[in-house]
Amino acid sequence: MAEPLPGRELAAFVTAVETGTVQGAADALALTQSAATKRIQSLERRIGQPLLNRGSLGVAPTAAGQLLYPLAREALAALERAETSALAPNQAPVLRIHASRTIGETLLPAWLASFRMVAAPHRALVAITNTDDAMRAVRQGDCEIGFVEGPTGDTRGLEDLVVAQDELRAVVAAGHPWARRRSVPAAALRSDRFLARERGSGTRAVATTTLAQAGIVLEPSLEVSSAEGLKRAVLAGGFALLSERTVAAEITTGALVAVPVGGVELRRSLRAIRRTRPALVDPARAFWNWLSGVADAVDSD
């Protein structure tokens, strides 16, 4: 019988797919890029074929990688649940969260830091993914709380909280003609290359759905599964529809400019979600109650 696939190799592969780069996987797993690469290559040797396509903008799963990815996610979640159930009584309980990228990379770190100051000792395990995968993880019990930022379809059996409001803008390089405008008409978006996040991204779903309702259909000339890869692509030309939150650092340095889109309402609600059954237990219950205060502040604005 074949030797079981080690969890560390699966983790390197899954994280590379979710971050869009091997370096992103290395950073998330506290590894060097070389170590992360070796783990992925070892997994590819076990499988007998490449799992990732490597390019200048990052990595994307091959056909084999697309088949393995959900199975690998399930295996890692099972390992995590087994580890959690085996915790000794004196070890901190675990708070499992899956967050879409805009929320997970720009808002969640500060929220967790503030919550930690008032909460009982716990260990937070956070997976940064897209809206579709965060929804799936909550439904399947892979996490207690998820964060989503776009149309989510069937919400039966779920409770949600609006934890922030956000607006998408046309993000371009500083040398782009639009960078000098106060706004760009929605119809003008057809005149340049649209660079987009992958299918399943809440950011992409909000942008394309809202524009389609206004009669403006955009087909991406490039799809990138990581925010960092998408920002690098924009620097080379074209535009992306992104939250200003995700490009704050690049706006500060002057590398990118976020221009409002005229004629359409590209605002969206960022939400926390949980299953209504079973009931949450601490620390997830305490964090949900803390998020209710965040939601109340949003409602009062």
C-alpha positions in Angstrom: 0.0 0.0 0.0 1.3 3.5 -0.8 2.6 5.6 2.0 0.0 8.2 3.1 0.6 11.8 1.9 2.2 13.8 4.7 0.1 16.7 6.0 3.0 19.2 5.6 3.2 18.5 1.9 -0.5 18.9 1.4 -0.5 22.1 3.5 2.2 23.6 1.3 0.3 22.7 -1.9 -3.1 24.0 -0.6 -1.6 27.2 0.7 0.2 27.9 -2.5 -3.1 27.5 -4.4 -4.9 29.8 -2.0 -2.3 32.5 -1.9 -1.4 32.2 -5.6 2.3 32.1 -5.0 4.9 29.7 -3.4 6.3 32.6 -1.5 2.8 33.3 -0.1 2.6 29.6 1.1 6.1 29.9 2.6 5.1 33.1 4.5 1.9 31.5 5.8 3.6 28.4 6.9 6.7 30.1 8.4 9.0 28.4 5.8 11.6 29.6 3.4 10.5 29.6 -0.2 13.0 26.8 -0.9 11.4 24.6 1.8 7.9 25.2 0.5 9.0 24.4 -3.0 10.6 21.2 -1.9 7.4 20.1 -0.1 5.3 20.8 -3.2 7.8 19.0 -5.5 7.8 16.0 -3.1 4.0 15.8 -3.4 4.2 16.1 -7.2 6.6 13.1 -7.3 4.2 11.1 -5.1 1.3 12.0 -7.4 3.4 11.4 -10.5 2.5 14.7 -12.4 2.7 18.4 -11.9 0.1 20.0 -9.6 1.0 23.7 -10.2 1.6 25.8 -13.3 4.3 28.3 -12.4 4.4 31.7 -14.1 5.7 35.2 -13.6 2.4 36.2 -11.8 2.4 33.3 -9.4 1.0 29.7 -9.5 -2.3 28.1 -10.5 -3.4 24.5 -10.2 -3.0 22.1 -13.1 -5.9 19.8 -14.0 -4.5 17.3 -11.6 -4.1 20.0 -9.0 -7.7 21.1 -9.4 -8.8 17.5 -8.6 -6.5 17.2 -5.6 -7.1 20.6 -4.1 -10.6 19.9 -2.5 -9.5 16.5 -1.3 -6.4 18.0 0.2 -8.5 20.6 2.0 -10.7 17.9 3.4 -7.8 15.9 4.6 -6.2 18.9 6.3 -9.5 19.8 7.9 -9.8 16.3 9.3 -6.3 16.4 10.7 -7.1 19.7 12.3 -10.3 18.4 13.9 -8.5 15.3 15.2 -5.8 17.5 16.7 -8.3 19.8 18.3 -10.3 16.9 19.8 -7.1 15.5 21.3 -6.1 18.7 23.0 -5.2 18.2 26.7 -7.4 20.0 29.1 -4.8 22.6 29.9 -4.3 23.6 26.2 -6.0 26.6 24.8 -9.3 26.0 22.8 -9.2 26.7 19.0 -11.1 29.3 17.1 -11.4 28.3 13.4 -12.0 31.0 10.8 -12.2 31.0 7.0 -12.1 34.5 5.6 -12.3 36.0 2.1 -9.1 37.8 1.1 -10.2 41.5 1.4 -11.5 40.9 5.0 -8.8 38.4 6.0 -5.9 40.5 4.9 -7.1 44.0 5.8 -9.7 43.8 8.7 -9.5 40.5 10.5 -6.0 40.9 12.0 -7.0 44.0 13.9 -10.3 42.4 15.0 -8.6 39.4 16.3 -6.0 41.5 18.2 -8.8 43.5 19.8 -10.8 40.4 20.7 -7.7 38.8 22.2 -7.5 41.6 24.7 -10.9 40.8 26.2 -11.2 37.1 25.5 -10.2 34.0 27.4 -6.9 32.4 26.2 -7.5 30.7 22.8 -5.7 29.8 19.6 -7.0 31.2 16.3 -6.5 29.3 13.1 -7.3 31.4 10.1 -7.5 30.3 6.4 -7.5 33.1 3.8 -9.6 32.0 0.8 -12.4 33.3 -1.3 -16.1 33.9 -0.6 -17.3 30.6 -2.2 -14.7 28.5 -0.2 -15.5 30.4 3.0 -19.2 29.6 2.6 -18.4 26.0 1.9 -16.1 25.7 4.9 -18.8 27.0 7.3 -21.5 24.7 5.8 -19.2 21.6 6.1 -18.1 22.4 9.6 -14.5 23.1 8.7 -14.7 26.3 10.7 -17.0 28.0 13.1 -17.1 31.5 11.6 -16.6 32.6 8.0 -16.2 36.1 6.4 -17.6 36.7 2.9 -17.8 39.7 0.7 -20.1 39.0 -2.3 -23.2 37.2 -3.5 -23.5 34.0 -1.6 -26.5 32.2 -3.0 -28.4 29.9 -0.7 -28.1 31.1 2.9 -30.5 28.7 4.5 -29.2 27.5 7.9 -26.8 30.4 8.2 -26.8 33.6 10.3 -24.9 36.6 9.2 -23.7 40.0 10.5 -22.7 43.0 8.4 -19.3 43.9 9.8 -18.2 46.5 7.3 -19.2 48.5 4.2 -16.9 48.6 1.2 -16.7 50.1 -2.3 -14.9 48.8 -5.3 -12.9 51.1 -7.5 -11.0 50.9 -10.8 -7.4 50.3 -9.8 -4.7 51.3 -12.3 -1.0 52.0 -12.4 0.1 55.6 -11.7 0.9 56.2 -15.4 -2.5 55.0 -16.7 -4.6 57.8 -18.3 -7.4 57.1 -15.8 -5.1 57.9 -12.9 -5.5 61.6 -13.5 -9.3 61.5 -13.5 -11.7 62.1 -10.6 -13.8 59.2 -11.8 -14.2 56.9 -14.8 -17.6 56.3 -16.4 -18.7 52.7 -16.2 -19.1 52.4 -19.9 -15.4 53.4 -20.4 -14.4 50.2 -18.6 -15.0 48.3 -21.9 -12.1 50.2 -23.5 -9.3 48.6 -21.5 -8.1 45.2 -20.3 -10.0 43.9 -17.4 -7.8 42.0 -14.9 -9.8 39.9 -12.4 -9.7 37.6 -9.5 -10.6 34.0 -9.9 -14.2 32.7 -10.1 -15.5 32.3 -6.6 -14.1 35.6 -5.5 -16.6 37.9 -3.9 -14.9 40.9 -5.3 -15.2 39.7 -8.8 -18.8 38.6 -8.3 -19.9 42.0 -7.0 -18.1 43.8 -9.8 -19.3 41.7 -12.7 -22.9 41.3 -11.4 -23.4 45.0 -10.7 -22.0 46.1 -14.1 -24.0 43.4 -16.0 -27.2 44.8 -14.4 -26.2 48.1 -16.0 -25.7 46.5 -19.3 -21.9 46.4 -19.1 -20.4 42.9 -19.5 -16.7 42.6 -18.9 -14.7 39.5 -19.9 -11.4 39.2 -18.0 -8.3 39.1 -20.2 -6.4 37.7 -17.1 -7.6 35.9 -14.0 -5.3 35.8 -11.0 -6.0 33.8 -7.8 -4.1 36.1 -5.4 -4.4 39.8 -4.6 -0.7 40.3 -4.8 -0.5 38.7 -8.2 -3.4 40.9 -9.4 -1.7 44.0 -8.2 1.5 43.1 -10.0 -0.5 42.5 -13.2 -2.1 46.0 -12.9 1.3 47.6 -12.7 2.0 46.2 -16.2 -1.2 47.6 -17.7 -5.0 47.3 -17.7 -7.3 47.8 -14.7 -8.8 45.7 -11.9 -11.9 46.4 -9.8 -10.8 46.1 -6.2 -11.4 47.5 -2.7 -9.3 50.5 -1.9 -8.4 48.6 1.3 -6.5 46.0 -0.6 -4.2 48.5 -2.4 -3.7 51.0 0.5 0.0 50.4 0.6 0.5 50.9 -3.1 -1.7 54.0 -3.1 0.5 55.4 -0.3 3.7 54.8 -2.3 2.1 56.2 -5.5 2.4 53.0 -7.5 -1.3 52.5 -7.9 -4.4 54.7 -8.0 -8.0 53.8 -7.1 -10.5 55.7 -9.2 -14.2 55.8 -8.5 -16.5 54.3 -11.2 -19.3 56.6 -12.2 -22.8 55.5 -13.1 -23.0 52.4 -11.0 -23.1 51.6 -7.3 -20.2 49.3 -6.5 -20.7 49.3 -2.8 -21.0 46.0 -0.9 -21.6 44.7 2.6 -18.8 42.6 4.2 -20.3 39.9 6.4 -19.5 37.3 9.1 -21.4 34.0 8.8 -22.1 31.0 11.0 -24.3 28.0 11.0 -27.5 28.3 13.1 -27.0 24.7 14.3 -25.2 23.4 16.2 -24.8 26.3 18.6 -21.4 27.9 18.9 -19.3 27.2 21.9 -16.4 29.3 23.2 -14.2 30.8 21.9 -16.3 31.0 18.7 -19.4 32.1 20.6 -17.5 34.8 22.4 -16.0 36.1 19.1 -19.4 36.1 17.4 -20.8 38.2 20.3 -17.8 40.5 20.0 -18.5 40.8 16.2 -22.1 41.8 17.0 -20.6 45.0 18.5 -18.8 45.6 15.3 -22.0 45.1 13.4 -23.9 47.5 15.7 -21.2 50.2 15.0 -21.7 49.7 11.2 -25.5 50.0 11.5 -25.1 53.2 13.5 -22.9 54.9 10.8 
